[in-house]
């Protein structure tokens, strides 16, 4: 069995998130992941800090050595673009 910690982009102040990924790395957790969405769950008025996944994982990578880092889905281009559609089709052929 593998254990990890997952937090949302609204996971709290950056210092608190940093404590979590350092804890996961130091205590032998297998993975640490972050949300790929910008939303407050539950809604809290829209005044909290919000970090996107790549920035959070970059910061975590600088502080960790062992834990695997990940996220749900990364949308680097619109799903409506021709290039994204072509890439998706080519991966579906195999």
C-alpha positions in Angstrom: 0.0 0.0 0.0 1.2 3.5 -0.8 0.5 6.6 1.2 0.5 10.2 0.2 -0.9 13.6 0.9 -3.2 15.5 -1.5 -4.0 19.2 -1.1 -6.1 21.6 -3.1 -4.8 24.8 -4.7 -6.6 26.5 -1.9 -4.6 24.4 0.5 -3.7 27.3 2.7 -0.9 29.7 3.0 2.3 28.7 1.2 4.2 28.2 4.5 1.6 25.7 5.6 1.7 23.8 2.4 5.5 23.7 2.6 5.2 22.1 6.0 3.1 19.4 4.5 5.4 18.4 1.7 8.4 18.5 3.9 6.6 16.3 6.4 5.6 13.9 3.6 9.2 13.7 2.4 10.7 13.3 5.9 8.3 10.7 7.1 8.5 8.3 4.1 5.3 9.1 2.3 5.2 7.8 -1.3 3.6 10.8 -2.9 2.5 14.4 -2.5 0.0 15.9 -5.0 -1.9 19.1 -5.5 -5.2 20.0 -7.1 -5.3 21.2 -10.7 -8.4 23.4 -10.1 -8.8 27.0 -9.0 -11.8 26.9 -6.7 -12.7 27.2 -3.1 -14.3 24.1 -1.6 -16.4 24.9 0.3 -16.8 28.6 -1.0 -15.1 31.1 1.4 -15.7 34.4 -0.3 -12.9 34.4 -2.9 -10.3 36.2 -0.7 -7.8 33.3 -0.1 -4.5 32.9 -1.9 -4.7 30.5 -4.8 -1.7 28.8 -6.3 -1.6 26.8 -9.5 -0.2 23.3 -9.6 3.1 23.8 -11.5 4.2 26.6 -9.2 3.4 24.6 -6.1 5.1 21.5 -7.4 8.2 23.5 -8.4 8.5 24.8 -4.9 7.9 21.3 -3.5 10.6 19.9 -5.8 13.1 22.4 -4.4 12.4 21.2 -0.8 12.0 17.4 -1.2 14.3 14.5 -2.1 12.2 11.3 -1.9 8.5 11.9 -2.2 7.0 11.6 -5.7 5.2 14.8 -6.8 2.1 15.0 -8.9 -1.1 16.6 -9.9 -4.4 15.6 -11.6 -4.6 17.1 -15.1 -2.5 19.8 -16.7 -4.2 21.7 -19.5 -1.4 23.3 -21.4 -3.6 24.1 -24.5 -7.2 24.4 -25.1 -8.9 21.1 -25.9 -10.4 22.9 -28.9 -7.1 23.6 -30.6 -6.1 21.4 -33.6 -2.8 20.5 -32.1 -4.3 19.2 -28.9 -6.9 17.2 -30.9 -4.1 15.7 -33.1 -2.0 14.7 -30.1 -5.0 13.1 -28.4 -5.9 11.1 -31.5 -2.3 9.9 -31.9 -2.2 8.6 -28.4 -5.5 6.8 -28.8 -4.2 4.8 -31.7 -1.9 2.6 -29.7 
